[in-house]
Amino acid sequence: MKITSSRESFLRPLQAIIGVVERRQTMPILANVLLQVKDNRLSVTASDLEVELVAEADVDEVDAPGEITVPARKFLDICRSLPAESTLKFHLDGDRLILKSGRSRFVLSTLPATDFPVIDDINANLEIKVGQAEFRRLLDKTHFSMAQQDVRYYLNGLLVEIGSGCVRAVATDGHRLALCEMEISETIDASQQVIVPRKGVLELQKLLGDGGEVQLSIGTNHIRAHVGNTRFTSKLIDGRFPDYDRVIPKPEANLLMTGREYLRGALQRASILSNEKYRGVRLDLSLKSLRIQANNPDHEEAQDELEVDYSGMDMEIGFNVNYLLDALSAVDTDDVEVGFVDSNSSCIVKCPGDVDSKFVVMPMRL
């Protein structure tokens, strides 16, 4: 194995896949990346057994093709440390990889390529193409509601539902829910639901850009996405996602309309003196008025009163302020609509007139 190319030929694919490499590994091979060189094409693969990323790049000169694994972060740090546009040569010498650039020389340990776990065929039963920007919007507007290390393992990921004319993403941690959907032109015979694990969602977000398309392939146990020169593959969570339609309230009379930043600023001020553990705030709603209150075990209090467009019934209701702030951050319009049913039911946050995305927050007792 002997290659000569610019520093950037190695750096770009390494940067694309390094997020998958865990710093603490139970298997030494997973701290490495798989390098494969064939026909002036370099392929770099990283895996943590749940998510796999493969990035490709053209190289200038291949004297001897081959494959090997090398320590991922050390190889990346070497490439980063070299001057821009410098030439990097490397060749295999026994079980060592020799890297040279100018007067710099590095020797890296290796492990056999045959030991590296690779996901070849996912046996896809559904393939669609969607816009990168639109699909990233689905993930951006829902990922924050995924659970973290919940015993209900099916909540530690994001539901992707593909039906005829629509792709929908849903996430919930049992206390809040985020839903966003986009239209597609393709006709799907039967709708399909898969749960993508948390790490897979976060890595896919990094890959998606503002233009072009992403090809999604869904198999029995995996989801795969082709984005430019990078291929993303993730295992799916085997479980049944909750019936999310059942928990989405349908308020009609008690609708609050106000400026998004106006409301967010008031909630952020009140949160300063909220209970650090439970993060509760009380909303007191009355005609054209919203009072936000918070207190903590040190008997400190915060209160903010806002003029809002509200003509529903008077009510007092408590929420986790962080959940409200996360939902407001996902709203991308100047105004926001918050719908209430009663003081014991979830509220729904959304952009006025928008039917594509909605955010549900359950109440809490204060």
Residue frames relative to the residue before (quaternion, step in Angstrom):
aa qw qx qy qz dx dy dz
M 1.0000 0.0000 0.0000 0.0000 0.00 0.00 0.00
K 0.1702 0.7841 -0.5685 0.1816 3.59 -0.56 1.19
I 0.0598 0.8174 -0.5625 0.1093 3.58 -0.58 1.20
T 0.0702 -0.7505 0.6545 0.0587 3.54 -1.26 0.62
S 0.2558 0.7572 -0.5713 0.1865 3.59 -0.82 0.98
S 0.6549 -0.4962 0.3785 0.4261 3.55 -1.30 0.06
R 0.6576 -0.5106 0.3874 0.3960 3.55 -1.24 0.51
E 0.6561 0.5468 -0.3091 0.4185 3.61 0.97 -0.90
S 0.5830 0.5933 -0.3708 0.4131 3.61 1.12 -0.61
F 0.7145 0.4014 -0.2373 0.5215 3.56 1.14 -0.66
L 0.6566 0.5606 -0.3151 0.3941 3.56 0.98 -0.88
R 0.6652 0.5339 -0.3211 0.4116 3.62 0.83 -0.93
P 0.7099 0.4262 -0.2965 0.4759 3.65 0.73 -0.87
L 0.6165 0.5456 -0.3542 0.4436 3.60 1.06 -0.66
Q 0.6630 0.5033 -0.3046 0.4629 3.59 0.95 -0.85
A 0.6410 0.5498 -0.3225 0.4275 3.58 1.08 -0.72
I 0.7947 0.3440 -0.1561 0.4751 3.60 1.00 -0.77
I 0.4964 0.7188 -0.4111 0.2607 3.61 1.21 -0.38
G 0.5704 0.6287 -0.3799 0.3675 3.63 1.13 -0.53
V 0.6286 0.5482 -0.3336 0.4394 3.59 1.17 -0.50
V 0.6357 0.5538 -0.3331 0.4220 3.58 1.12 -0.65
E 0.2896 -0.7656 0.5543 0.1507 3.56 -0.58 1.19
R 0.5066 -0.6525 0.4665 0.3162 3.58 -1.08 0.70
R 0.7583 0.2454 -0.1573 0.5832 3.58 1.10 -0.67
Q 0.0222 -0.8288 0.5569 -0.0492 3.53 -0.49 1.20
T 0.4040 -0.6850 0.5481 0.2591 3.55 -1.09 0.72
M 0.7384 0.2852 -0.1782 0.5846 3.56 1.23 -0.55
P 0.4717 -0.7069 0.4438 0.2843 3.64 -0.59 1.09
I 0.6221 0.5734 -0.3476 0.4042 3.61 1.00 -0.79
L 0.6499 0.5360 -0.3226 0.4316 3.63 1.11 -0.62
A 0.5890 0.5310 -0.3794 0.4767 3.61 1.28 -0.12
N 0.6473 0.5001 -0.3041 0.4883 3.57 1.33 -0.12
V 0.2988 -0.6838 0.6168 0.2503 3.53 -1.38 0.15
L 0.4113 -0.6914 0.5435 0.2396 3.51 -1.19 0.69
L 0.1338 -0.7756 0.6148 0.0508 3.57 -0.76 1.10
Q 0.0186 0.7833 -0.6200 0.0405 3.57 -0.81 1.04
V 0.0630 -0.8079 0.5859 -0.0090 3.57 -0.77 1.05
K 0.2074 0.7538 -0.5961 0.1825 3.54 -0.82 1.09
D 0.8608 0.0188 -0.0308 0.5077 3.59 -0.99 0.89
N 0.6748 -0.5248 0.2795 0.4372 3.58 0.84 1.06
R 0.5988 0.5256 -0.3648 0.4818 3.56 1.17 0.62
L 0.1925 -0.7767 0.5940 0.0828 3.56 -0.81 1.08
S 0.0847 -0.7739 0.6270 0.0292 3.54 -0.94 0.97
V 0.0976 -0.7923 0.6021 0.0150 3.59 -0.83 1.08
T 0.0641 -0.8224 0.5650 -0.0176 3.59 -0.69 1.13
A 0.0342 -0.7664 0.6413 0.0135 3.55 -1.07 0.88
S 0.0054 0.8089 -0.5866 0.0388 3.57 -1.07 0.72
D 0.1356 -0.7554 0.6275 0.1313 3.56 -1.23 0.49
L 0.5963 -0.5835 0.3019 0.4613 3.55 1.37 0.45
E 0.6973 0.3862 -0.2741 0.5380 3.60 1.27 -0.18
V 0.7830 0.1255 -0.0351 0.6083 3.55 0.99 -0.96
E 0.0809 -0.7797 0.6200 0.0326 3.56 -1.02 0.87
L 0.0704 -0.7747 0.6274 0.0350 3.57 -1.02 0.86
V 0.0572 -0.7742 0.6303 0.0099 3.55 -0.98 0.93
A 0.0280 -0.7954 0.6052 -0.0158 3.58 -0.70 1.11
E 0.1857 -0.7993 0.5667 0.0740 3.55 -1.02 0.86
A 0.0239 0.7793 -0.6261 0.0117 3.56 -1.23 0.51
D 0.4805 -0.6352 0.5167 0.3141 3.55 -1.23 0.51
V 0.1523 -0.7666 0.6152 0.1029 3.58 -1.10 0.72
D 0.6121 -0.6218 0.3627 0.3274 3.54 -1.16 0.68
E 0.8339 0.0004 0.0894 0.5447 3.55 0.73 -1.06
V 0.0460 -0.7842 0.6188 0.0008 3.57 -0.81 1.04
D 0.1816 -0.7997 0.5661 0.0837 3.58 -0.42 1.23
A 0.7921 0.0046 0.0134 0.6103 3.58 1.14 -0.65
P 0.3099 -0.7579 0.5392 0.1970 3.62 -0.53 1.10
G 0.2069 0.7830 -0.5724 0.1282 3.57 -1.27 0.21
E 0.2623 -0.7495 0.5791 0.1846 3.53 -1.31 -0.20
I 0.0869 0.7717 -0.6212 0.1051 3.54 -1.15 0.77
T 0.2934 -0.7233 0.5765 0.2417 3.60 -1.24 0.21
V 0.0820 -0.7885 0.6094 0.0116 3.57 -1.09 0.85
P 0.6363 -0.5251 0.3818 0.4166 3.63 -1.17 0.45
A 0.4683 -0.7462 0.4053 0.2442 3.54 -0.54 1.27
R 0.7529 0.4180 -0.2445 0.4456 3.57 0.59 -1.12
K 0.6218 0.5311 -0.3501 0.4568 3.61 1.05 -0.65
F 0.6509 0.5070 -0.3109 0.4719 3.57 0.98 -0.88
L 0.6515 0.5062 -0.3147 0.4693 3.59 0.97 -0.83
D 0.6655 0.5065 -0.3106 0.4518 3.60 0.90 -0.90
I 0.6157 0.5317 -0.3466 0.4669 3.60 1.06 -0.71
C 0.6750 0.4912 -0.2990 0.4622 3.59 0.86 -0.94
R 0.6462 0.5205 -0.3184 0.4584 3.59 1.00 -0.81
S 0.6985 0.5076 -0.2795 0.4198 3.57 0.95 -0.88
L 0.6006 0.5753 -0.3634 0.4198 3.60 1.18 -0.41
P 0.5885 -0.5804 0.4156 0.3795 3.63 -1.11 0.55
A 0.6057 -0.5646 0.4215 0.3697 3.57 -1.17 0.64
E 0.8404 0.1749 -0.1718 0.4833 3.55 -1.15 0.81
S 0.4237 0.6911 -0.4890 0.3220 3.61 1.16 0.29
T 0.4406 -0.6835 0.5147 0.2714 3.58 -1.23 0.47
L 0.1426 -0.7899 0.5943 0.0506 3.55 -0.93 0.96
K 0.0906 -0.7770 0.6219 0.0366 3.56 -0.90 0.98
F 0.1034 0.7942 -0.5987 0.0036 3.55 -1.03 0.66
H 0.0206 -0.7840 0.6204 -0.0025 3.51 -1.19 0.65
L 0.4805 -0.6702 0.4971 0.2699 3.52 -1.23 0.57
D 0.0333 -0.7747 0.6314 -0.0098 3.55 -0.91 1.01
G 0.7913 -0.1361 0.0435 0.5945 3.55 0.01 1.30
D 0.7474 -0.3129 0.2551 0.5276 3.57 -0.65 -1.14
R 0.5938 0.5252 -0.3781 0.4781 3.59 1.15 0.61
L 0.2599 -0.7359 0.6012 0.1716 3.57 -1.13 0.71
I 0.1950 -0.7873 0.5790 0.0827 3.57 -0.68 1.12
L 0.0749 -0.7916 0.6063 0.0113 3.58 -0.75 1.11
K 0.0172 -0.7979 0.6023 -0.0180 3.57 -0.93 0.93
S 0.1016 0.7565 -0.6423 0.0697 3.54 -1.10 0.80
G 0.8038 -0.0539 -0.0079 0.5925 3.56 -0.41 1.21
R 0.7772 -0.2733 0.2284 0.5188 3.59 -0.71 -1.08
S 0.5381 0.6124 -0.4041 0.4148 3.58 1.29 0.13
R 0.0189 -0.7888 0.6142 -0.0168 3.55 -1.05 0.81
F 0.0381 -0.7947 0.6055 -0.0189 3.56 -0.93 0.95
V 0.1493 -0.7620 0.6241 0.0869 3.55 -1.13 0.71
L 0.0861 -0.8139 0.5745 0.0018 3.59 -0.62 1.18
S 0.4581 -0.6433 0.5337 0.3025 3.55 -1.12 0.69
T 0.1817 -0.7827 0.5871 0.0986 3.60 -1.18 0.48
L 0.1847 -0.7171 0.6497 0.1717 3.52 -1.41 0.16
P 0.6211 -0.5854 0.3538 0.3827 3.63 -1.04 0.64
A 0.5358 -0.6381 0.4597 0.3073 3.56 -1.06 0.83
T 0.6134 0.5814 -0.3476 0.4061 3.58 1.09 -0.66
D 0.6448 0.5248 -0.3205 0.4540 3.62 1.22 -0.43
F 0.5814 0.6146 -0.3738 0.3803 3.59 1.23 -0.37
P 0.3858 -0.7351 0.5038 0.2386 3.63 -0.81 0.97
V 0.0210 -0.8120 0.5820 -0.0394 3.58 -0.63 1.14
I 0.2789 -0.7277 0.6020 0.1740 3.57 -1.04 0.86
D 0.1946 -0.8199 0.5303 0.0929 3.57 -0.37 1.21
D 0.8294 0.0052 0.0509 0.5564 3.58 0.21 -1.25
I 0.2416 -0.7929 0.5432 0.1333 3.59 -0.79 0.97
N 0.3732 -0.7486 0.4690 0.2835 3.60 1.33 0.05
A 0.0136 0.8549 -0.5169 0.0420 3.56 0.78 1.08
N 0.1571 -0.7841 0.5938 0.0886 3.55 -0.99 0.89
L 0.7641 0.1902 -0.1451 0.5991 3.58 1.32 0.02
E 0.0292 0.7890 -0.6121 0.0433 3.58 -0.89 0.94
I 0.0794 0.7835 -0.6127 0.0658 3.56 -0.91 0.96
K 0.2809 -0.7186 0.6034 0.2017 3.56 -1.30 0.36
V 0.0096 0.7873 -0.6153 0.0371 3.56 -0.92 0.97
G 0.6082 -0.5541 0.4176 0.3855 3.58 -1.23 0.39
Q 0.5315 -0.6455 0.4451 0.3204 3.58 -0.96 0.88
A 0.6790 0.5014 -0.3070 0.4397 3.59 0.81 -0.97
E 0.6721 0.5008 -0.3003 0.4554 3.57 0.95 -0.89
F 0.6736 0.4825 -0.3051 0.4695 3.59 0.97 -0.82
R 0.6297 0.5177 -0.3442 0.4659 3.59 1.04 -0.69
R 0.5925 0.5646 -0.3597 0.4481 3.59 1.10 -0.67
L 0.6191 0.5394 -0.3437 0.4557 3.60 1.00 -0.78
L 0.6972 0.4700 -0.2739 0.4669 3.57 0.87 -0.95
D 0.6480 0.5376 -0.3168 0.4367 3.59 0.97 -0.90
K 0.7348 0.4460 -0.2314 0.4557 3.56 0.98 -0.85
T 0.7669 0.3629 -0.1982 0.4908 3.60 1.20 -0.14
H 0.5709 0.6639 -0.3881 0.2874 3.62 1.02 -0.74
F 0.6290 0.5826 -0.3426 0.3842 3.61 1.03 -0.74
S 0.6660 0.5028 -0.3055 0.4586 3.60 1.20 -0.35
M 0.4409 0.6789 -0.4768 0.3426 3.61 1.22 0.09
A 0.4751 -0.6495 0.5099 0.3040 3.58 -1.13 0.65
Q 0.2558 -0.7357 0.6015 0.1776 3.56 -1.30 0.37
Q 0.8536 -0.0996 0.0201 0.5109 3.56 -0.64 1.19
D 0.2516 0.7598 -0.5473 0.2446 3.57 0.94 0.91
V 0.5268 -0.6272 0.4579 0.3455 3.59 -1.03 0.72
R 0.6120 0.4606 -0.3449 0.5425 3.58 1.25 -0.40
Y 0.2593 -0.8499 0.4386 0.1346 3.53 0.39 1.36
Y 0.6242 0.5632 -0.3437 0.4184 3.60 1.11 -0.63
L 0.6219 0.5225 -0.3514 0.4656 3.63 1.25 -0.18
N 0.6058 0.5706 -0.3515 0.4288 3.61 1.27 -0.31
G 0.7011 0.3722 -0.2620 0.5489 3.54 0.98 0.87
L 0.4962 -0.6468 0.5079 0.2782 3.52 -1.36 -0.09
L 0.3497 -0.7192 0.5606 0.2151 3.57 -0.90 0.92
V 0.0677 -0.7493 0.6577 0.0376 3.57 -0.92 0.98
E 0.0599 -0.8040 0.5911 -0.0220 3.54 -0.62 1.20
I 0.0900 -0.7994 0.5940 0.0115 3.54 -0.65 1.15
G 0.0505 0.7954 -0.5990 0.0771 3.55 -0.66 1.15
S 0.7070 -0.4319 0.3229 0.4575 3.55 -1.24 -0.10
G 0.8517 0.0927 -0.1012 0.5058 3.55 -0.59 1.19
C 0.7933 0.2591 -0.1241 0.5368 3.61 1.21 -0.01
V 0.0921 -0.7274 0.6743 0.0879 3.54 -1.24 0.69
R 0.0749 -0.8136 0.5765 -0.0086 3.56 -0.76 1.07
A 0.1361 -0.7607 0.6287 0.0865 3.56 -1.11 0.77
V 0.0091 -0.7933 0.6077 -0.0367 3.58 -0.95 0.94
A 0.0283 0.7792 -0.6259 0.0193 3.57 -1.04 0.82
T 0.0724 0.7851 -0.6131 0.0506 3.56 -1.10 0.72
D 0.2133 -0.7571 0.5986 0.1513 3.56 -1.18 0.59
G 0.6539 -0.5197 0.3021 0.4595 3.56 1.28 0.31
H 0.7285 0.3637 -0.2256 0.5349 3.59 1.27 -0.32
R 0.7793 0.0668 -0.0249 0.6226 3.56 1.25 -0.42
L 0.1536 -0.7826 0.5991 0.0709 3.54 -1.26 0.38
A 0.0910 -0.7726 0.6262 0.0517 3.56 -1.09 0.77
L 0.0310 -0.7949 0.6053 -0.0276 3.56 -0.95 0.96
C 0.0942 0.7706 -0.6269 0.0661 3.55 -1.01 0.83
E 0.0512 -0.8102 0.5838 0.0113 3.57 -1.03 0.75
M 0.1576 -0.7651 0.6183 0.0861 3.53 -1.29 0.46
E 0.4594 -0.6727 0.5058 0.2838 3.55 -1.17 0.59
I 0.0685 -0.7610 0.6417 0.0659 3.54 -1.19 0.63
S 0.5033 -0.6816 0.4490 0.2837 3.56 -1.15 0.61
E 0.5934 0.6064 -0.3646 0.3837 3.57 1.19 -0.50
T 0.3468 -0.7149 0.5702 0.2087 3.55 -1.16 0.69
I 0.1622 -0.7898 0.5885 0.0589 3.57 -0.73 1.11
D 0.4983 -0.6827 0.4468 0.2932 3.58 -0.82 1.00
A 0.7964 -0.0315 0.0558 0.6014 3.60 0.84 -0.98
S 0.4945 -0.6645 0.4667 0.3101 3.58 -0.91 0.89
Q 0.1396 -0.7974 0.5857 0.0396 3.54 -1.10 0.74
Q 0.1587 -0.7816 0.5991 0.0709 3.57 -1.00 0.88
V 0.0448 0.7685 -0.6378 0.0249 3.56 -1.03 0.87
I 0.2841 -0.7390 0.5838 0.1797 3.57 -1.19 0.58
V 0.1953 -0.7879 0.5793 0.0745 3.57 -0.56 1.23
P 0.4534 -0.7080 0.4580 0.2889 3.65 -0.70 0.98
R 0.7199 -0.4959 0.3022 0.3801 3.51 -1.27 0.65
K 0.6934 0.4755 -0.2994 0.4511 3.61 0.76 -0.99
G 0.6245 0.5464 -0.3338 0.4471 3.57 1.04 -0.75
V 0.6400 0.5257 -0.3168 0.4623 3.57 1.00 -0.86
L 0.6896 0.4891 -0.2881 0.4497 3.59 0.85 -0.97
E 0.6555 0.4934 -0.3159 0.4765 3.62 1.02 -0.72
L 0.6446 0.5196 -0.3237 0.4580 3.58 1.00 -0.79
Q 0.5993 0.5637 -0.3557 0.4433 3.60 1.06 -0.71
K 0.6586 0.5215 -0.3102 0.4450 3.58 0.96 -0.86
L 0.6846 0.5142 -0.2870 0.4295 3.58 1.04 -0.79
L 0.6679 0.5453 -0.3115 0.3994 3.56 0.98 -0.86
G 0.2217 -0.7916 0.5603 0.1016 3.56 -0.95 0.93
D 0.6769 -0.5039 0.3670 0.3915 3.55 -1.29 -0.34
G 0.7886 0.2415 -0.1405 0.5477 3.59 1.19 -0.24
G 0.7031 0.4562 -0.3323 0.4325 3.53 -1.27 0.24
E 0.4918 -0.6591 0.4966 0.2776 3.52 -1.37 -0.03
V 0.2266 -0.7188 0.6328 0.1778 3.52 -1.32 0.33
Q 0.2658 -0.7538 0.5798 0.1583 3.56 -0.94 0.91
L 0.1588 -0.7920 0.5872 0.0516 3.55 -0.69 1.15
S 0.0428 -0.7684 0.6384 0.0075 3.56 -0.96 0.94
I 0.1007 -0.8077 0.5805 0.0230 3.56 -0.81 1.00
G 0.1216 -0.7854 0.6061 0.0313 3.52 -0.83 1.12
T 0.7466 -0.3788 0.2829 0.4680 3.55 -1.26 -0.22
N 0.8269 0.1842 -0.0553 0.5285 3.58 0.93 -0.93
H 0.7682 0.3141 -0.1630 0.5335 3.61 1.24 -0.16
I 0.1790 -0.7040 0.6641 0.1767 3.50 -1.42 0.29
R 0.0961 -0.7987 0.5934 0.0267 3.57 -0.99 0.86
A 0.0652 -0.7864 0.6139 0.0230 3.56 -1.07 0.79
H 0.1960 -0.7508 0.6203 0.1144 3.57 -1.00 0.89
V 0.0391 0.7882 -0.6089 0.0802 3.57 -0.58 1.21
G 0.8149 -0.1246 0.0488 0.5639 3.57 -0.29 1.24
N 0.7953 -0.2458 0.2153 0.5106 3.58 -0.77 -1.10
T 0.6376 0.5222 -0.3200 0.4674 3.58 1.25 0.22
R 0.1636 -0.7744 0.6060 0.0796 3.54 -1.02 0.88
F 0.1535 -0.7887 0.5940 0.0401 3.56 -0.76 1.13
T 0.0275 0.7779 -0.6272 0.0271 3.58 -0.96 0.90
S 0.0117 0.8004 -0.5988 0.0273 3.58 -0.90 0.88
K 0.4853 -0.6053 0.5390 0.3280 3.52 -1.19 0.64
L 0.3655 -0.7025 0.5602 0.2430 3.57 -1.22 0.45
I 0.4690 -0.6337 0.5272 0.3171 3.55 -1.23 0.52
D 0.2994 -0.7589 0.5561 0.1587 3.54 -0.78 1.07
G 0.4717 0.6451 -0.4755 0.3678 3.58 -0.21 1.25
R 0.4649 -0.6618 0.5112 0.2907 3.53 -1.32 0.18
F 0.3423 -0.7490 0.5347 0.1897 3.56 -0.63 1.15
P 0.5712 -0.6139 0.4111 0.3576 3.62 -1.02 0.74
D 0.5463 -0.5840 0.4849 0.3541 3.56 -1.27 0.44
Y 0.2132 -0.8471 0.4756 0.1038 3.54 0.13 1.35
D 0.5667 0.6116 -0.3891 0.3916 3.62 1.08 -0.59
R 0.6369 0.5749 -0.3196 0.4022 3.54 1.10 -0.78
V 0.7429 0.4165 -0.2262 0.4728 3.61 1.08 -0.65
I 0.5493 0.5928 -0.4167 0.4161 3.60 1.23 0.04
P 0.3195 -0.7682 0.5192 0.1956 3.62 -0.49 1.14
K 0.2323 -0.7589 0.5917 0.1415 3.55 -1.23 0.45
P 0.0122 -0.8300 0.5570 -0.0267 3.57 0.45 1.22
E 0.1547 -0.7998 0.5748 0.0776 3.56 -1.04 0.75
A 0.7763 0.3717 -0.1952 0.4702 3.58 0.80 -1.00
N 0.7722 0.3804 -0.1889 0.4727 3.59 0.93 -0.89
L 0.2149 0.7912 -0.5324 0.2104 3.55 0.42 1.28
L 0.1704 -0.7706 0.6097 0.0735 3.54 -0.90 1.02
M 0.0575 -0.7831 0.6190 0.0168 3.58 -0.89 0.97
T 0.2167 0.7662 -0.5834 0.1598 3.56 -0.88 0.94
G 0.6518 -0.4872 0.3899 0.4310 3.57 -1.30 0.02
R 0.5277 -0.6589 0.4356 0.3125 3.57 -0.91 0.93
E 0.7043 0.4511 -0.2747 0.4744 3.61 0.82 -0.96
Y 0.5830 0.5818 -0.3503 0.4458 3.58 1.14 -0.69
L 0.7073 0.4397 -0.2508 0.4934 3.57 0.88 -0.98
R 0.6580 0.5227 -0.3210 0.4368 3.57 0.92 -0.86
G 0.6313 0.5416 -0.3298 0.4465 3.57 1.01 -0.81
A 0.6636 0.5034 -0.3010 0.4643 3.58 0.95 -0.89
L 0.6595 0.5011 -0.3083 0.4679 3.59 0.97 -0.82
Q 0.6436 0.5168 -0.3250 0.4617 3.58 1.01 -0.75
R 0.6418 0.5136 -0.3289 0.4650 3.59 1.02 -0.75
A 0.6760 0.4896 -0.2961 0.4643 3.56 0.90 -0.91
S 0.6316 0.5753 -0.3379 0.3949 3.59 1.01 -0.78
I 0.5261 0.6517 -0.4070 0.3645 3.59 1.20 -0.53
L 0.7903 0.2739 -0.1372 0.5307 3.60 0.99 -0.81
S 0.4106 0.6869 -0.4988 0.3328 3.58 1.13 0.49
N 0.6579 -0.4847 0.3928 0.4218 3.56 -1.30 0.30
E 0.4550 -0.7313 0.4342 0.2639 3.59 -0.61 1.14
K 0.6804 0.4875 -0.2897 0.4642 3.58 1.12 -0.61
Y 0.8112 0.2947 -0.1374 0.4860 3.59 0.73 -1.03
R 0.2480 -0.8341 0.4676 0.1551 3.60 1.31 -0.32
G 0.3231 0.7891 -0.4710 0.2259 3.58 1.08 0.68
V 0.0277 -0.7479 0.6616 0.0468 3.57 -1.21 0.66
R 0.3157 -0.7360 0.5682 0.1892 3.56 -1.16 0.65
L 0.1787 -0.7590 0.6181 0.0997 3.57 -0.94 0.95
D 0.1094 -0.7771 0.6192 0.0283 3.57 -0.80 1.07
L 0.0955 -0.8378 0.5376 -0.0059 3.57 -0.28 1.33
S 0.1340 0.7482 -0.6435 0.0902 3.53 -1.03 0.89
L 0.7729 -0.3704 0.2271 0.4624 3.59 -1.29 0.11
K 0.8618 -0.0840 -0.0107 0.5002 3.57 -0.69 1.24
S 0.6963 0.4379 -0.2676 0.5018 3.59 1.19 0.42
L 0.0357 -0.7636 0.6443 0.0222 3.54 -1.16 0.73
R 0.0964 -0.7773 0.6203 0.0415 3.55 -0.75 1.10
I 0.1466 -0.7815 0.6037 0.0575 3.58 -0.85 1.03
Q 0.0173 -0.8135 0.5799 -0.0410 3.58 -0.74 1.09
A 0.0166 0.7754 -0.6312 0.0124 3.54 -1.18 0.67
N 0.0278 0.7789 -0.6266 -0.0047 3.57 -1.19 0.55
N 0.2324 -0.7763 0.5730 0.1230 3.56 -1.28 0.26
P 0.7114 -0.4760 0.2928 0.4262 3.64 -1.20 0.22
D 0.6293 0.5267 -0.3405 0.4589 3.62 1.23 -0.29
H 0.4765 -0.7008 0.3957 0.3538 3.58 1.40 0.26
E 0.4050 0.6603 -0.5116 0.3719 3.56 1.09 0.78
E 0.1303 -0.8129 0.5667 0.0313 3.57 -1.07 0.76
A 0.0926 -0.7537 0.6465 0.0734 3.52 -1.25 0.55
Q 0.0163 0.7915 -0.6103 0.0291 3.56 -1.06 0.80
D 0.0054 0.7815 -0.6228 0.0366 3.55 -0.99 0.88
E 0.1429 -0.7972 0.5831 0.0634 3.57 -0.89 0.93
L 0.1069 -0.8151 0.5692 0.0100 3.56 -0.81 1.05
E 0.3509 -0.6676 0.6047 0.2559 3.53 -1.23 0.58
V 0.0454 0.8125 -0.5740 0.0909 3.56 -0.64 1.14
D 0.4992 -0.6059 0.5153 0.3438 3.54 -1.31 0.23
Y 0.3289 0.7239 -0.5345 0.2864 3.59 -0.08 1.33
S 0.0176 0.8122 -0.5816 0.0418 3.56 -0.79 1.02
G 0.4250 0.7128 -0.4565 0.3209 3.60 1.23 0.42
M 0.7474 -0.3799 0.2944 0.4588 3.56 -1.31 -0.30
D 0.5379 -0.5970 0.4794 0.3528 3.57 -1.18 0.57
M 0.1724 0.7868 -0.5834 0.1048 3.59 -0.99 0.77
E 0.2408 -0.7097 0.6386 0.1746 3.50 -1.37 0.40
I 0.0872 0.8022 -0.5811 0.1059 3.56 -0.84 0.98
G 0.2713 -0.7829 0.5437 0.1340 3.58 -1.01 0.83
F 0.0331 -0.7922 0.6094 0.0011 3.55 -1.14 0.71
N 0.5077 -0.5490 0.5466 0.3770 3.53 -1.37 0.23
V 0.4157 -0.7545 0.4467 0.2416 3.58 -0.47 1.19
N 0.6075 0.5642 -0.3611 0.4268 3.62 1.06 -0.65
Y 0.6439 0.5220 -0.3251 0.4552 3.57 1.03 -0.78
L 0.6419 0.5086 -0.3235 0.4740 3.59 1.02 -0.77
L 0.6680 0.5068 -0.3032 0.4527 3.59 0.93 -0.90
D 0.6262 0.5275 -0.3368 0.4650 3.61 1.02 -0.75
A 0.6575 0.5058 -0.3120 0.4631 3.58 0.96 -0.87
L 0.6569 0.5061 -0.3126 0.4633 3.60 0.97 -0.83
S 0.6265 0.5400 -0.3376 0.4493 3.60 1.08 -0.68
A 0.6755 0.4907 -0.2893 0.4682 3.58 1.15 -0.59
V 0.5693 0.5566 -0.3844 0.4671 3.59 1.29 -0.21
D 0.1484 -0.8375 0.5228 0.0567 3.61 -0.65 1.05
T 0.5631 0.5414 -0.4232 0.4591 3.58 1.09 0.76
D 0.6349 -0.5461 0.3805 0.3923 3.59 -1.22 0.36
D 0.7561 0.2952 -0.1722 0.5581 3.58 1.08 -0.73
V 0.1814 -0.7685 0.6048 0.1033 3.53 -1.26 0.47
E 0.2233 -0.7505 0.6076 0.1329 3.55 -1.19 0.65
V 0.0580 -0.7825 0.6199 0.0065 3.56 -0.86 1.02
G 0.1342 -0.8154 0.5615 0.0429 3.56 -0.66 1.13
F 0.1292 -0.7900 0.5981 0.0386 3.56 -0.98 0.95
V 0.3128 -0.7205 0.5834 0.2065 3.57 -1.18 0.62
D 0.7186 -0.2749 0.2030 0.6057 3.57 0.80 -1.09
S 0.7256 -0.4737 0.2859 0.4091 3.58 -1.29 0.06
N 0.7065 0.4301 -0.2683 0.4938 3.61 1.25 -0.11
S 0.6665 0.5124 -0.2865 0.4595 3.60 1.27 -0.02
S 0.6372 -0.5352 0.4008 0.3833 3.54 -1.28 0.45
C 0.3116 -0.6983 0.5999 0.2354 3.55 -1.27 0.44
I 0.2582 -0.7501 0.5861 0.1648 3.55 -1.25 0.37
V 0.1699 -0.7870 0.5914 0.0445 3.56 -0.81 1.12
K 0.2081 0.7864 -0.5653 0.1364 3.60 -0.86 0.88
C 0.5915 -0.5164 0.4644 0.4097 3.52 -1.36 0.13
P 0.5423 -0.6236 0.4380 0.3537 3.63 -0.92 0.79
G 0.8422 0.1572 -0.1381 0.4970 3.57 -0.81 1.02
D 0.5749 0.5918 -0.3842 0.4142 3.60 1.25 -0.05
V 0.1565 -0.7988 0.5756 0.0782 3.58 -0.76 1.03
D 0.5692 0.6413 -0.3674 0.3602 3.61 1.26 -0.16
S 0.8151 0.1249 -0.0573 0.5628 3.61 1.07 -0.59
K 0.0506 0.7820 -0.6189 0.0537 3.55 -1.14 0.70
F 0.1949 -0.7807 0.5907 0.0606 3.52 -1.17 0.74
V 0.1468 -0.8063 0.5719 0.0359 3.56 -0.65 1.15
V 0.0526 -0.7848 0.6174 0.0120 3.59 -0.96 0.91
M 0.3492 -0.7429 0.5350 0.2000 3.55 -0.78 1.05
P 0.4972 -0.6581 0.4689 0.3158 3.61 -1.08 0.64
M 0.1903 -0.7573 0.6049 0.1563 3.58 -1.28 0.23
R 0.4923 -0.6494 0.4923 0.3057 3.57 -1.16 0.61
L 0.1266 -0.7936 0.5927 0.0538 3.57 -0.90 0.93
